[in-house]
């Protein structure tokens, strides 16, 4: 039985960034570069971690291999499925809500710029 999008939440940080980077189709190396850039190297995806995650995400139906005439003979290109897009939307909303609610609780707490 196929899961609904909410059953995948919460995502790990790594999984969230992999899925978010696939909003537009990318190959594995492009995913690694995108995540490295947007996180200022805070999240570094090693090939074993990335390709293991891509395999699992494919089996879960969140992403798929995307082939065109131009990509058929080169690196695998991945893209989000409609389920994957819904998972990204829900997780983004969950994280936004979490931040907003924490800000309401913490109010003016100064964390020293961190």
C-alpha positions as CSV (number, residue, x, y, z in Angstrom):
1,X,0.0,0.0,0.0
2,X,1.3,3.4,-1.0
3,X,1.9,5.9,1.8
4,X,0.4,9.3,1.8
5,X,2.6,12.4,1.9
6,X,2.1,13.1,5.7
7,X,3.4,9.6,6.6
8,X,6.9,10.6,5.4
9,X,7.2,13.5,7.9
10,X,9.3,14.6,9.6
11,X,12.1,14.3,7.1
12,X,15.8,14.2,8.1
13,X,17.6,17.3,7.2
14,X,19.6,15.5,4.5
15,X,16.5,14.0,2.9
16,X,14.8,17.3,2.9
17,X,17.7,19.0,1.1
18,X,17.9,16.2,-1.4
19,X,14.2,16.4,-2.2
20,X,14.2,20.2,-2.3
21,X,17.2,20.2,-4.7
22,X,15.1,18.1,-7.1
23,X,12.4,20.6,-7.5
24,X,14.0,20.8,-11.0
25,X,15.6,17.6,-12.4
26,X,19.2,17.1,-11.5
27,X,21.9,14.4,-11.6
28,X,23.6,13.1,-8.5
29,X,26.6,15.4,-8.7
30,X,24.3,18.4,-9.2
31,X,22.4,17.5,-6.1
32,X,25.6,17.3,-4.1
33,X,26.7,20.8,-5.4
34,X,23.3,22.4,-4.8
35,X,23.1,21.1,-1.2
36,X,26.6,22.2,-0.5
37,X,26.0,25.7,-1.9
38,X,22.7,26.4,-0.2
39,X,23.9,25.2,3.2
40,X,27.3,26.9,2.9
41,X,29.0,23.4,3.2
42,X,27.2,22.7,6.5
43,X,25.5,19.7,4.9
44,X,27.9,17.7,2.8
45,X,26.6,14.7,0.9
46,X,29.1,12.0,0.3
47,X,28.4,9.7,-2.7
48,X,27.5,6.7,-0.7
49,X,25.0,8.6,1.4
50,X,23.5,10.3,-1.6
51,X,23.1,7.3,-3.8
52,X,21.7,5.2,-0.9
53,X,19.2,7.9,-0.3
54,X,18.3,8.2,-4.0
55,X,17.7,4.5,-4.1
56,X,15.4,4.6,-1.1
57,X,13.6,7.7,-2.3
58,X,13.0,6.0,-5.7
59,X,11.6,2.9,-4.0
60,X,9.4,5.1,-1.8
61,X,8.0,6.7,-4.9
62,X,9.2,10.2,-4.0
63,X,11.6,10.6,-7.0
64,X,12.1,8.9,-10.3
65,X,14.8,8.6,-12.9
66,X,14.1,11.1,-15.6
67,X,15.5,10.2,-19.1
68,X,15.4,12.2,-22.2
69,X,17.2,11.6,-25.5
70,X,20.0,13.9,-24.2
71,X,20.4,12.2,-20.8
72,X,19.9,8.6,-21.8
73,X,23.6,8.0,-22.4
74,X,24.9,10.0,-19.5
75,X,24.4,10.3,-15.8
76,X,21.1,9.5,-14.3
77,X,18.9,12.5,-13.8
78,X,16.3,12.4,-11.0
79,X,13.1,14.4,-10.5
80,X,10.4,14.6,-7.9
81,X,7.2,12.7,-8.4
82,X,3.9,14.4,-7.5
83,X,4.1,12.6,-4.2
84,X,7.6,13.9,-3.7
85,X,6.5,17.5,-4.4
86,X,3.7,17.2,-1.9
87,X,6.2,15.9,0.8
88,X,8.5,18.8,0.1
89,X,5.6,21.3,0.4
90,X,4.3,19.7,3.7
91,X,7.8,19.6,5.2
92,X,8.5,23.2,4.3
93,X,5.3,24.2,5.9
94,X,6.0,22.1,9.0
95,X,9.4,23.7,9.4
96,X,8.0,27.2,8.9
97,X,5.3,26.6,11.5
98,X,7.9,25.2,13.9
99,X,10.1,28.3,13.6
100,X,7.1,30.6,14.0
101,X,5.8,28.8,17.1
102,X,9.3,28.7,18.6
103,X,9.7,32.4,18.0
104,X,6.4,33.0,19.8
105,X,7.6,31.0,22.8
106,X,11.1,32.5,22.9
107,X,10.0,36.0,22.2
108,X,13.0,38.3,22.6
109,X,15.5,35.7,23.8
110,X,19.0,36.7,22.6
111,X,21.1,33.7,21.5
112,X,24.1,35.9,20.9
113,X,23.7,36.1,17.1
114,X,23.5,32.3,16.6
